[in-house]
Amino acid sequence: MCEILPEQREGGNICIEEKILQCVAFDQDAFRDVRIIAAEERQQIWDNRFLRELQECSESEFIYSRKEMPDRTDQSAEILKHLHIDNIVLLGSSMDGLYLEKGFPVLDTNSEGVNETDLDAIFEFKGIDILQRMPDDVNVPYLLVKESHFPGYVLLQIVSCNQNEDKTPEYFEPKVLQAHLALTLHTSRFYVSTYLNAPNGESFLPKGPALSGVCEDELGIHQLDYVAVLTMNDWPNIASSFIFRQRPSGWPTKEIIEEMKNLGCGFVATGHDESPMKELEWRVSFSALEKRLLRKLTEAQLRSYLFFKSIYKLLLVEPKCLTSYMMKNILLWVIETVPLDTWRFNNILQCVLALVDELAKCLQTRNIPNYFVPKRNMIGHIKQNIIKELYKKVWNIQNDVLGTIFSCSEMVQFMAIREVSLKPLYQKCSGLSLDEAKMILSAFHYIMYLVLRLYARRYQMKLTLYTLVACFSKKCRSLFSSVCPKSAWYLIEAIKLLPDVSLVRFSAEDGQYVLHTLGMCHQVMQVVTTELYQGFLKKVISDQEYVTNDQVIAIPEFDTLVDWVDMTSVWSGGQPLSSDHIKTSIQLD
C-alpha cells in the first residue's frame, strides 16, 4: 500500500533524525505494561461491582414489561424475553494500549489537569441464537442474519417455530435492545448520567448506538459510551475476506487469524446513516478482536502509530471527518502490507511516513476500507469537498513529515515527554561536526534516562495499592526494578553516542560492577543551561542554587536528584517522590 523510502541523512553509523525523535518518549515507551494491567484491573472491578446485578436485572420481567419500552410485536417481545446481559467489555485506546495521554507529572504541583479519555462499555446480550442460514428443524425462535445493501451492516430477521412462511419477514429492531439496556441500567444501581424521561411523558431512547456516562479512577476521568451488542459465535460471511486474503507481510499469522475466527462477532444496535432501513440495521462489530490484535503490536509499531496519531489529533480533526478508529484501521492495513522488518526503533520516521502515505491514498480515492469488512467505506458518507480539504492537509504533511512532527511537539496538547525543543536541536546538530552532535544527543538521552526513572517513582505514588499489587504479581519491571527497562535503554544509548568514552567508567565494588557517570553529568549540565532544554530540571536546579547560594555544575546522582525534585515539589504544594512516601518499595531486582 506504500513504498518505504531509504533512511534519512546518516551521521556515521547513526541517523541524526531518528536520534532526535528518540528525545521524545511516549508514556507507552516505558509504562505500557502498567497501563494494560491497570486497564485489566478496571475491567475486573466492573465485573465484580456490576455484572451479576445487571445480569439478574436484565432477566427480570419487570424490565421488558415497563411502559417506557417502545412498541413491539409479539415476536419481538418473545425475543426480548430470552435476552439478558451476559458480559461487560471495556474498550478504547486506554484498554488496547494505543492511548495518547501524559503520564503523572514528576513535579506534582497539583495544578496539572487530569487525563480525559473515551471508553466504550460494551454490554453483550445473549440468550437467543443468531444464525447465518436456516436450520433444518426450528424448535426455538432465533435471529437470521440478512445482509444489508450497505457493507458491514445486517438485518436480523425473527424466525419462530410457528411462523407462517408466507408472512412478511419481521426484523428485530435495534431500538428495542437499546431501550432494554437503558432501562436495565436505570433500574439497577448502575448510574447512567444521560438517561432521562422525556418531558412529554414519552419514553426516552438514545440517539445513535450509545448511552453515555462518566467514571473516574487513578488514571483520570473517562467519558463512557454504553453500547448494546448482540453476539454471534460464528464468523460472519460478510467478513470472509479477512480470513482468506493474501497478506504480504505475513501478519497477522495464520494462528492469530484462526484465533480471531473462533471469537465470532457482535452486532451493534445502530444502522447506516444513509440507509432507508436504518431503523432496522445492525452494524457488524469486531471490537474485541481489534483489542487483541492491537495488544500484539511491537514497540516500534506502537511508537510509530503514536506519532501518527499525534499528527491526526493536532492537525486533522477539522474539518470533521476522520476518527481515531479510522486511524487504527490505517495502522492495521499498513502492518499487513509492509515488510515486518520495516518496523524498527531506528526507522520510526519512515514508518510514520508509511502511515501518512496510506492515509493520503485513502483520501485521494475517497475510501478508507474497514480492516475486517473492506467493502465498508468508512468515509463514504462524507462530502467530497471535506475529503478534498483534508487531502490537501495530508499532502502537505507527506512532503515534510519530520517538520510536521517538530511542529506538533511544540504544541501544548502534544501528549508526550519532551525535555528539548526538537527543531532547534535538529538545526543545532545539522551545523555541528558528527562528534559534537553525538555529544549533545548523548546528553539528552541521559536526561531521558533520569526523567523516566522519576516518572516511575511518580507512578508508584499515584497508583492505588490494588493496582500496584497486581503489577507486582505480574512482575511489572517498569515499576519494580531499580532502573526501569526503558530508562536503562536510554542510559545505554547515551553511552553509545558518547564520542569520548572517558566520561564514564566502571569499577568493581563488593563483587559488583558500578557505573560512574560524573563526567557525563557535567556534560548534561552544560546542555540543561542552554535554550534547547525546556524541561522541569531547569526549575529544580534553579531552586537548589537559590537555597545553597552556589552554582550547580553537574547533575547529581539519582537519589540526590530525587531529593532536589522533592524540595521543588513541596515548595509548589505537591507530593514528594522519596521512598518514605511510596506505597511499596519492593523490587524485582
Secondary structure, 3 states (H helix, E strand, C coil): CCCCCCCCCEECCEEHHHHHHCCEECHHHHHHHHHHHHHHHHHHHHHHHHHHHHHHHHCCHHHHCCCCCCCCCHHHHHHHHHCEEEEEEEECHHHHCCCCCCCCCCCCCCCCCCCEEEEEEEEEEECCEEECCCCCCCCCCEEEEEECCCCCEEEEEEECCCCCCCCCCCECCHHHHHHHHHHHHHHCCCCCCCCCCCCCCCCCCCCCCEEEEEEEECCEEEEEEEEEEEEECCCCHHHHHHHHCCCCCCCCCHHHHHHHHCCCEEEECCCCCCCCCHHHEEEEECHHHHHHHHCCCCHHHHHHHHHHHHHHHHHCCCCCCCCHHHHHHHHHHHHHHCCHHHCCHHHHHHHHHHHHHHHHHHHHCCCCECCCCCCCECCCCCCHHHHHHHHHHHHHHHCCHHHHHHHHHCCCCCCCEECECHHHHHHHHHCCCHHHHHHHHHHHHHHHHHHHHHHHHHHHHHCCHHHHHHHHHCCCCCCCCCCCHHHHHHHHHHHHHCCCHHHCEEEEECCEEEEECHHHHHHHHHHHCCCCECCCHHHHHHHHHHHHCCCCCCCCCHHHHHHHHHHHHHHCCCCCCCHHHCCCCCCCC
